[in-house]
Amino acid sequence: MIRVKSEEEIALLREPCAIVRDCLNFVGGRICPGMTTEEIDALVHDFICASGAEPSCLGYCGYPASACVSVNEVVVHGIPGDRTLEEGDIVSVDLCAYKNGFHGDGARTFAVGKISAENEKLIRVTEECFFKAVEGLKAGTPLYDIGYKVQTHAEGNGFSVIRSYTGHGIGREMHEDPSVPNFGRKGTGVRLAAGTVLCIEPMIAAGNWRVKVLDDGWTAVTQDGKCAAHYENTLVVREDGVEILTL
């Protein structure tokens, strides 16, 4: 069941979403060759806590860290550890903050030093997929129009859309209905109501869309070993458009 939010609830959502935005900007400005993914997680944890919020990911279904830090072929849910970032890597940071009884969620993919032209394009197109998805999005839009737009833009640029993981509703729970796939048929799915809060998060692969989960039960990697990128924001569907809370 999709839980449409009141204006009072949306007001409470703004603060954790602002913390997510600021944390992503803070961390992105500090990522460099030689850092470990565990050091990135520590930056996220300390920033969220210093902001008076809680890191939603820590302990979620047993997840052991405050952020998902996914390097190169890792699509999502990379567990921070001793992996050291190298020049030319790309790293996705996905994080959530809990405050005022609500969760905010966002993700970005960052370049580590100078990266290849293909990876520059991958990061750019993944971000563009999000903004394509929200063009024209408003109350009454069919849900799967979102994925249709993501898929069309990604595949039109020679990339593929990860299908095993989706965006989602968010609010008092980190994951709520509806599931928001990054692929779909235009004009299908439930028509979204004003006040619906969504996390739209294109996950785009340079190669094939198929993934596998490693033995840790979390880390999802591309089967072909090619890079993937991730871009996510939390937004509110309005009568005449969207309000993006993590920008």
C-alpha positions in Angstrom: 0.0 0.0 0.0 1.4 3.4 -1.0 1.4 5.8 2.0 0.7 9.3 0.8 2.3 11.9 3.0 0.6 14.9 4.6 2.3 18.3 4.4 3.2 18.0 8.1 4.9 14.7 7.3 6.7 16.2 4.3 8.0 19.0 6.5 9.5 16.5 8.9 11.1 14.6 5.9 13.0 17.7 4.8 15.6 17.6 7.5 16.8 14.1 7.1 16.9 14.6 3.4 18.9 17.8 3.8 21.4 15.8 5.9 21.7 13.2 3.2 22.3 15.9 0.6 25.0 17.6 2.7 26.6 14.3 3.7 27.0 13.3 0.0 28.5 16.6 -0.9 30.9 16.4 2.1 32.0 12.9 1.4 32.3 13.5 -2.4 34.6 16.3 -1.8 37.0 14.1 0.2 37.2 11.0 -1.9 40.7 10.4 -3.3 43.1 7.6 -4.3 44.5 5.8 -1.2 41.3 6.0 0.9 39.7 2.8 2.0 36.0 2.2 1.7 35.9 1.9 5.5 37.3 5.4 5.8 34.4 6.7 3.6 31.9 4.9 5.8 33.5 6.5 8.9 33.0 10.0 7.3 29.4 9.2 6.6 28.7 7.8 10.1 30.3 10.8 11.8 28.6 13.4 9.6 25.1 11.9 10.1 25.5 11.6 13.9 27.0 15.1 14.2 23.9 16.4 12.4 21.7 14.9 15.1 20.4 12.0 13.0 21.0 8.3 12.9 22.5 6.3 10.0 19.5 4.3 8.8 21.6 1.6 7.1 23.5 0.6 10.2 22.0 -2.6 11.5 19.3 -2.6 8.8 18.5 -6.3 8.3 21.9 -7.0 9.8 23.8 -4.6 7.5 27.1 -3.8 9.3 27.9 -0.2 8.2 26.4 3.3 7.9 26.8 3.5 4.1 26.9 1.3 1.1 30.2 1.9 -0.7 30.4 0.2 -4.1 33.5 0.3 -6.3 33.7 -0.3 -10.0 31.9 -3.6 -10.7 30.0 -3.4 -7.4 26.5 -2.2 -8.3 25.0 -1.7 -4.8 25.4 -2.8 -1.2 29.2 -2.8 -1.1 30.2 -3.4 2.5 32.9 -1.0 3.6 36.2 -2.6 4.5 39.9 -2.4 3.6 39.5 -2.1 -0.2 41.7 0.9 -1.2 40.5 3.3 -3.9 42.9 3.6 -6.8 43.3 6.3 -9.5 40.7 5.6 -12.2 38.1 3.9 -9.9 34.5 5.0 -9.6 32.8 4.7 -6.3 29.1 4.8 -5.5 28.1 6.0 -2.0 24.5 5.2 -0.9 23.3 6.5 2.4 20.2 7.2 4.5 19.6 9.4 7.6 16.8 9.0 10.1 15.5 12.0 12.0 12.1 13.4 13.1 10.7 9.9 12.6 11.5 9.8 8.9 14.2 8.6 6.6 16.0 10.4 3.8 17.9 8.5 1.1 20.3 9.4 -1.7 23.3 8.1 -3.7 26.0 9.4 -6.0 28.8 7.9 -8.0 32.1 9.7 -7.7 35.3 9.6 -9.8 38.5 8.7 -8.0 41.1 11.0 -9.5 41.2 10.9 -13.4 38.9 8.3 -14.8 38.3 6.9 -18.3 36.1 8.6 -20.8 33.7 5.6 -20.7 33.3 5.9 -17.0 32.9 9.6 -17.2 30.0 9.0 -19.7 28.6 6.2 -17.4 28.4 8.5 -14.4 27.0 11.4 -16.5 24.3 9.3 -18.2 23.3 7.7 -14.9 22.6 11.1 -13.4 20.8 12.2 -16.6 18.6 9.1 -16.3 17.3 10.5 -13.0 16.5 13.9 -14.5 14.9 12.3 -17.6 12.7 10.2 -15.2 11.4 13.3 -13.4 10.6 15.3 -16.6 6.8 15.6 -16.6 6.4 13.6 -13.4 3.5 14.8 -11.4 0.2 13.6 -9.8 -1.5 11.2 -12.2 1.7 9.9 -13.9 1.7 6.1 -14.3 4.4 4.6 -12.1 6.2 2.7 -14.9 6.7 5.9 -17.0 9.6 6.5 -14.6 11.4 3.3 -15.6 10.5 3.7 -19.2 12.4 7.0 -19.3 15.4 5.7 -17.4 15.6 2.6 -19.7 15.2 4.6 -22.9 18.0 7.1 -22.0 20.4 4.4 -20.7 20.0 2.0 -23.6 20.1 4.9 -26.1 23.6 5.7 -24.8 24.8 2.1 -25.1 24.4 1.1 -21.4 22.0 -1.3 -19.6 19.6 -1.0 -16.7 20.1 -3.1 -13.6 16.8 -5.0 -13.1 17.4 -6.8 -9.8 17.2 -3.6 -7.7 14.7 -0.8 -7.8 13.8 2.5 -6.3 11.1 2.6 -3.6 8.8 4.6 -1.5 10.1 6.1 1.7 8.9 7.7 4.9 8.7 6.3 8.4 10.2 3.1 6.9 13.3 3.2 4.8 11.6 1.0 2.2 7.9 1.4 1.5 5.6 0.8 -1.4 5.8 1.2 -4.3 8.8 -0.5 -5.9 10.1 1.8 -8.6 11.8 -0.2 -11.4 14.3 1.5 -13.7 12.7 -0.2 -16.7 9.0 -0.5 -17.8 6.3 0.0 -20.3 5.1 3.6 -20.8 1.5 4.3 -19.7 1.4 1.4 -17.2 1.3 1.0 -13.4 -0.6 2.8 -10.7 -1.2 6.5 -11.2 0.8 8.4 -8.6 -1.0 10.6 -6.1 0.2 14.0 -5.0 2.1 13.6 -1.7 3.7 10.3 -2.7 7.4 10.2 -1.6 9.7 8.2 -3.8 13.4 7.3 -4.1 14.2 7.2 -7.8 17.6 5.6 -8.3 18.9 4.6 -11.7 21.6 1.9 -11.5 23.2 1.6 -14.9 25.8 -0.8 -16.1 28.5 -0.4 -18.8 28.0 -4.0 -19.9 25.3 -6.5 -19.3 22.5 -5.9 -16.7 22.9 -9.2 -14.9 24.2 -9.3 -11.4 25.3 -11.8 -8.8 25.4 -11.4 -5.0 28.7 -12.4 -3.3 28.9 -14.8 -0.3 28.5 -12.0 2.2 24.9 -11.9 1.2 25.0 -8.1 0.4 27.5 -7.1 -2.2 25.9 -7.2 -5.7 28.4 -7.1 -8.6 28.0 -7.2 -12.4 28.4 -10.7 -13.7 30.6 -9.5 -16.5 32.8 -7.5 -14.2 32.1 -4.2 -16.0 31.5 -1.0 -14.0 28.1 0.3 -12.8 27.0 3.7 -11.5 24.2 4.8 -9.2 22.3 8.1 -8.7 19.4 8.6 -6.3 17.3 11.3 -4.8 14.3 11.4 -2.5 11.4 13.4 -3.9 7.7 14.3 -3.4 5.2 14.0 -6.2 3.2 17.3 -6.5 0.1 18.2 -8.5 2.3 20.1 -11.0 5.7 18.4 -10.8 8.1 17.2 -8.2 10.0 18.6 -5.1 13.4 17.0 -4.9 14.3 16.9 -1.2 17.9 15.7 -1.4 19.1 18.4 -3.8 
